[in-house]
Every structure is written in structure tokens, then in C-alpha cells.
Amino acid sequence: MFPGLGKGINPRKMASMMKQMGIDVEEIENVEEVIIRTPQKDIVFKDAQVSIMDARGMKTYQVMGTPHDVLREVAQVTIPEEDVTLVMEQAKSNNADARNALKETKGDIAAAIMKLSKTG
């Protein structure tokens, strides 16, 4: 893409060429941590070096470092009281067992009743 960008490119020359093309690169100082969140996990960079490349108003962030995957807890399921009551009645169980069964089955009433009926 850039002529003469083989081995041993002079960093000042590279910076000058980028400046001529309207590209500015800036380091973000004192970065402590970068976290990329997904529904299933976080990707954490503790030793991150971050730079911003601004090409005519379009900013691109570059993260360099060692990534560590951290699995995320699945979002808590909200269990309505009427579901707990229904599971308690159908499975002849107590409130705590019914609630735990609903949490384990992610709110699936039928699965919670089946689970408690097998163990009860």
C-alpha cells in the first residue's frame, strides 16, 4: 500500500507520511485496564497499550496486550411469585426449593416441577 515500507522504515518518515494523508496517531497514557464485554465472557487486558488512529474524523482504537478470558455469570432470571407458588403446589415443595428449581431451569415452570418431582 505504501511504497518503500519494507524493512527498516524510518518511524519519523512513516509519521510524516501518515500526517500527509490526514492520519493522526495518539497514545493513551496510563491505561490501567481494557475490558471487552460479550454476553458470555469478558476479555480483559491488564497490561494494555491503547492508541487512537484518527483518519479524517474516523477514530480507530488499537489495543495491544495480553488478553484474559473471564466467563460471565448468566444474567439472573427474575422469578415471579406466582410461578414459585404454582411450582410449590404442583411439586408439593417449599418456597426455597421451588425458587431454586425455577432458577436452575431458567424460569421453566414445567421443568422445575419435573425436577422437584423426581427428587421429592
FENBELGI-V844696 format. One record per pair of residues at least 24 apart in sequence whose C-alpha atoms are under 7 Angstrom apart, sorted by the first residue. I is the first residue (numbers start at 1). J is the second residue. D is the distance in Angstrom with one decimal. If there is no record, write none. Layout:
BEGIN
I:J:D
I:J:D
END
This chain:
BEGIN
22:55:5.9
22:56:5.8
23:53:6.7
23:54:5.5
23:55:4.4
23:56:6.6
24:53:5.6
24:54:5.1
24:55:6.5
25:51:6.7
25:52:5.6
25:53:4.4
25:54:6.3
26:51:5.5
26:52:5.2
26:53:6.5
27:51:4.2
27:52:6.4
40:71:6.2
40:72:5.5
41:69:6.5
41:70:5.4
41:71:4.2
41:72:4.7
42:69:5.8
42:70:5.1
42:71:6.3
42:72:6.6
43:67:6.1
43:68:5.6
43:69:4.7
43:70:6.2
44:68:5.2
44:69:6.4
77:103:6.5
77:106:6.1
77:107:6.8
79:107:6.3
83:109:6.8
87:112:6.9
87:113:5.6
91:116:6.0
91:117:5.6
END
